[in-house]
Structure formats: structure tokens, C-alpha cells
Amino acid sequence: MVRGAVGVLVVALGCALTSCQSSPPVRDDCAAAFVRSTLSGIERSTDLQLLDAAFVPGRSLTKDGRSADPEFSPDGAHITFVSGRGYPSSSEFGNERQSVYVMDVDGRNERRLTADFHDSQPTWSPDGSRIAFVRSAPSTRDEQLVVVVLDTAQVTVLTTGSLGGEAVWRSNDELVYSVWREDATYDLYRIGREGGASELIIAGLLGGGPVWNPDRSKFAFSRGNPASGVAVHDLATGDVADVPESDSAVAQPLMWTADDYLLFTQNVRGPTFNIAASRSGTSEPTVVSEGWRKLYDAPQAANPQCQRQA
């Protein structure tokens, strides 16, 4: 868990509230600033929990031990996630199947959107009308990129392949997704929300990620050996730059906040790590939370309405 979480996040996220003169603070009363999926027990139970602006754990949103992959809606009022409740599960293989759900940010008014597949990594369209997610295709090793319309529950399969993780919406009409290659690198593609032909954007990327910035113009990723750290890839120019002071034993991009701060893990010494924030992924980082022991307990998504200027 967190030990000595730093006061409140400020809109600059790179200066303490008492010393930040150039920008007003974000809402420091937001009890739902972040959300995470906790992992506990031999059976590897996972549940969702809110964290406030100081990264202090708050309300538990699920109690089924089977929920994961949370993300806030663009208006900050809802959370989408997946849960394997009602399906077989094991500590070795996890949920045999899991469905996409939506609920209010306080855990009420839960709604199930899909059933009888293994769905994961849901993500909202910018207008909040659709959710894209990854579905494990039956009887194959491939995955499908799927979009569901919230009002009608209409489901569209956009593409199938060895998908490399969560897709992102570049606009209400276009998504970007990654596909693994045999050499352990991955390619980035774009595709329309109704499917059709995919277009290759970048080939042969190496490292963990990507974690995209708010306007989807660049993404952060973790470098592997021999260098260990976080870097940022500019989509327009192709330039890759290391995030300052991100080189550490535990270097992992977590998320990009709505006001353009990259949060990443930073191990200074010992068994714990800190969470640091870098403006645009280019400024000198500031530690905003200390003493985390487990990477899977770190926040997974930021509420866009709690990261704006007060």
C-alpha cells in the first residue's frame, strides 16, 4: 500500500501546494481521483478500489474477487471494467470468461454489457458513447478488437490478430491498436470504429506500453535491457526521448492525466517504489506518492474531471 503519500496533487503535479505559484491546484477534495485493481490472497482475488487525489485508498467498488481493468468515462461519472463473476476461475489461469461492465463512479447502477466471452481492457470513446475492448477469440490464439455501443449494446468486431494490449481512441471515429510480431516487437495500426481496412502507423516498436497522452500525439513506454527507464515516442516526428530521471529498477509508465502529466514508477532504493510525475513526459519529475510495495496495487486510471484546474 501507500506509505507517506504526498499531500494533494496540484495541477502542476511538479510542485508542492505551498510552493506552486504559477498554477492553481486541482480539486483536492476528489475522493475518486484514481481507481485501481487490487490483488490479494492465494487465489489471486482482484477487486476495484477508488483512491483520492493524495493516492489514499478509499471506497471499494467490487467485492467479487474477480474484477479488473478499470477506466473512468470522459465525464468522470462512470467506470468500465471487466469481471469473471459467475464463470469458472483458477489461481493458475484466472477467469475462464469475463464480461465488460459499466457502473457509476460510486459503484451503483452496475450494468453488464457483454457475456460468455473472455473480454478485457475496455476503453471509452471520447464522447462516452462506445467502449472498445479486447476479446479472446474462441479456439484460437488470436484476439479480437471489439466495440460496443452503450445505448443499443450493438457489438462490432473490428479486427482479429495477436493484439498487444489495450487499444486507444484517437477520436470518436478512429482507434489505434498494437499487434505483436514474432521478434517480440509490435506494430501500431489505426482502424475506423466500424471496422474496415487497418493502416500501419509504426512498425517494429520495442518495449512495454504504450501509454498514450491525452491528445494521442505521443505515447510513453518502458525500456528493457540494457537500459531501464521510461521513454516518450512522438507520433508525428518519430522522435524518442527518455523521461528525465526515470532510469530505475522499477520503471513503468502508469497513465497520462488529463492535464498532461505522465505518472510513472520510480525505484530509488530498497523494496519499495515511488510514483513520479513529469509534465508532458519532458520535465524533471516530482515524486507525488511514496512507499508502494506492489506494482499491481498502483493506480491504473485517472479521473479526467479530478485532474483539471479548480
N, C-alpha and C positions, 0 to 999 in steps of 0.2 A: 504494500500500500504506500501511501504518500507520507513522508516524514518532513515536516517543516515546509509545507507548501508556501510559496511566496505570496503574501497578501492578496492583492487583486490584480487581475490582468488590466493593463492600460492599453489605450488604443495604439500607442507606440509599441507596446509589449517589449520595448527595449530600454525602458527607464522606469525606475520606481515611481510610485504615485507622488511621493514627496519631492522628487527632483525633476519630474517631467513638466517642462514649461511650454512646449510648443504645441501639444495636442491635449484635448480633454480626455478624461478616462472613458472607457466603455462602461456599460452598465455593470456595476459590481454587485448588484442585488439579484443577478440572474441565477436562479437555482438550477437551471437546465442549460448551462453553457456548453457542456460536453456530455457525451454518452460513451459508454464502454461495454464490452462483454467480458465479464469476469470468468475465471476458470478455477475450479476447486475440486478436491476430492479424488479418490482413486478412479471413480467413474468419469472423471473429467467433465463435470457438470458446468454448463455455461448459462449465465443469466445476464440481463441488461440492467445497467445502473446509471443514473444521472450523476454528474459532477458539477459543482458550481464554478464560478469564474476563478476561484483560487484552487481548483482541482480537488476540492474536498468532496469525498463520496457522499451522495445524498440518497434520494428515493430509489428503491429497487423497482424496476418496471415489470419484470417477469420472475416467476418462481417455479418454472417447469424444469430447469436444469438443461434445457435443450435449445436455447435461443442465442443468436449471434448475428453478426454483420449489420449493426445498426447504422442508420443515416438519417439526419434531420431533413425535413422538407424545406424548400426555399423560404417559406414564410415562418419557419421555426415552430410551427404549431403541431406538427406530426412527426412521427418516426416510422420508417420502414425497417423491417428486419426479417430474418428467417427463423423458423423453429421446426424441430423434428418431433414435436409433441404428437403422440398418437401413433408413431411409427417405431419399428424396432431400432435398437441402438446398442452399441457396444463400446467399451473403453478403447478397443483397438482400432475400430473402423468408424466410430462416431455414428451419426444419424444415417440410417439406411435411405430415408427420404426426408425431405424437409420442404416447407411451404413458405411463400412470401406473405407477410402480414403488414398491416398498417395500423397504427394506434395514435391517439392523442399524446402529446408530449408528457402528460401526467400519467399515462398508462391506461387511460379509459378508452372506451369505444373502439375496442380492437376489432379488426376486420381481416378475414383471410382472403387472399387474392388468388392463390394457386393451390393445387393439391395433387398428390400421387406422383410427384417427381422429386428429384434432388436439385432444388433451386438454391442459389447462393448469390451473395454480393449485389443486393439491389441498390439502385441509384436513381434519384429523381431527375426528371427533366426540369429545365429552368422555370417553366411555368407551372410545375407541380401537377400536370395532368397525366403524366405517364411515369412508369417505373421500368427501367431496364434491369435485367439480371442474367446470370449465367445458369444454364440448366445442363446437367449431365445427361447426355443423350443415351437412351436405352440401348443396351447390348453393344456399345462401342466405347472406345477410349476418348472420343471427342466430346466437346461441349457445344451447346447452342447459345447464341446471344438472342435473348427474347425480350420483347417489350409488351407490357400490359397497360391498357387504358383504364384508369381508375373508375371513370363513370360507367363504363359498359362491361368491364372485365374482359374485353376483347384481347386475345393474345396473338402476337405475330412473331414468328421465328425469323430473325434477320439473316443469320449465317451460322454455319457449323464448322468447327475445327478444333485444333489444340489451343484453346484460348488461354491467355496468360494472366488471367485475373479480371478484376473489375473493369467494366467499360465506363466511359465518361461521356456526358453530353457536352458537345461543343456549342450547340444551340438547341432550340426546340425541335429542329428538323434533322440534326446530324449527330452521330455518335462516333467516338474513337475507341478502338479496342486493340488488344495485342494478341499475337499468335506466336507460340513457341516454335523454335527451329531445332533441328537435330543437334546442332552445335551448342545448345544451351543459351543461345541469344534469342531475341524476339524481334518481330516486326510490328510496326504500328499501321493500322488501317483506319479509314473512315468509311462510314456507310450511312445511308438515309434511314430515318425512323420507320419507314415502311419496307425496308429491305432493298433488294436490287443488287447491282454490282458494287463490290468493295474497291476502294482505291488505296494503293500503298502510299504511305506518307514517309516513313523512315524504315530502313532495313538494318538488321544486324545489331540491335542495341544490346548492351551488356550491363548487368547489374540488377538489383532488386528495385521494385517500383512498377510503374511510375505513379507519383503522387502529383496531381495537377494543381496549378494555381487557379484563382477564381475565374479569370477570363480565358483559360485553356490555351494560353500562348506559350507556356513553358511547363516543364514538369521536373520534379526532384526524384532522385533515385539514389540507392545506396551502392557505393563501390565495393567490390570484393577485393580479394588478394590480387596483387601485393599491397595495394593502397586500400585503406579502410576509412571511409568518410561518406559525406553526402555531397552530391553534385546537382547542378541545375542545367537542363538542356533547353535552349531557346529554340522553339519550333520554327520560327521564321528565318533565323540566321544559321541555325545548326551549331551555334557555339555552345560549348560545355564549360562550365566554371564551377570550381569547388566552392561549397559554402564555407565561409571563414570559420576556423576553429571547430570544424565538425569531425576532424580526424580523431577517432577513438575506437576502443574495443567494441562498444555498442553504439553503432552509428546507423540510425534508421529514420527516414522521414516518416512522420506520423500523419500530418494533414497540413493543408494550407487554409488559414482563416479567411473570412470574407473581406477583411481589411488588409489582405496581402502579407500576412506573416506566416512564414514557414516554421512549423514546430517539428523538432526532431530530437532524438535521444542522444545523450552525450554522457559517456562514462569517463569520469575523472580518475577515480581510484576506488579500489575495493569492489564489493559485490553489487553495489547499487548504481543506478544511473540517474541523471537529471533530464528534465525536459527544457530545451532551449528554444528561443525564438529569434528568427532573423528576418528583418524587413526585406521582402521581395527575394529572399534567399541570397542576398548580396551583402547585407550589413553585418557588422560584428554582432554575434548573438548575445543575448542576455538569458541567464537561467531564470525560468519562471516557475519551476517546481522541482523539488529535490527529493532524493531518497527513495526512488522507485526500485523495487526488487525484481519484479517480473514484467517482462515486456508485454505479455498478453493482458496485464492489468492496466496498461496505459490507455488514455482516451483514444477513441477511434474516429470520432466525428465531432465537429464544432457546430454549434447552433449559429447560423448566419445572423440571426437577429440579436444575439448577445455579443457580437464582435464589432458592432458599429458604434460610432461616436454617440455619446449620450446627448 
